């Protein structure tokens, strides 16, 4: 089963924001608290708390960023 192409911007926003939230949350937690036994659970809570903000932000901001990049390149 494939997702219809009309949903590409939403899928893009979901994947990009999930990857960024996962990486940034892990980086911030490890740099501020170091590795510890509760890190995986804390990381999952952090991701769950921040992804609902990141997803709509990426989805709404991405078209604007593409336009800006198109103007300053090429």
N, C-alpha and C positions, 0 to 999 in steps of 0.2 A: 504494500500500500504506500503510495506516495502522497505527499501533501501538495495540493494545487498551488501553482506558481503565484496566484494572487495573494497567498499568505506569506510569500517570501520575506517581506519586510518584518513581519511579526516573528517569524522563525529566526531571522537574523538577529533581531533584538533580544529574543529569548536566549539564544545560544551565546551571543557576545556578552550579554549582561551576566549570565550564569558563570561563564568562564572568568570574567573579570572579578566578580564578587568572590568566587572561590579562591582565586589567586591573591587578591588584595587582602581578604580576610585572613587567610593563612599567614601572609607576610606580616601583617600588623600584629597578629596574636603572637607569633614566634618572636618577633623583634621586641615586643613589649613585655612578654611574660616568659619567653623561652619554651623549650619543650617540657611538657609535664604530662602526667597521667590523664588529666581531664581535658587535654587539648582537643582531641577529636570531637568530643561532645560540645565543647565550647565553640569550636569552629563551625559545626553544623548549625548551632543556634545563631551564630553570627551571620552565616549565609542566609538562613531563613528570615532573619530580621531585616537584612539589607537588600535582598533580591527584589522584594516588592517595590522598592524605591528605584533600584537600578534599571529594572526592565522597562517601565514606562519612560524613564529618562532617556535611555538609549534609543528606544523606539521613536520618541518624539524629536530627539536632537539629531539623529543620524541623517535625515534628509538635509537639514541645514548645514551640517558638517560637510556632506558631499558637495553641496553647492559652493561653499567657501573654498574647499580644496580644488574644485573645478576652476574657480576664478584665479587662484594663486599659482596654479600649475599649468603647464602646457601652453 
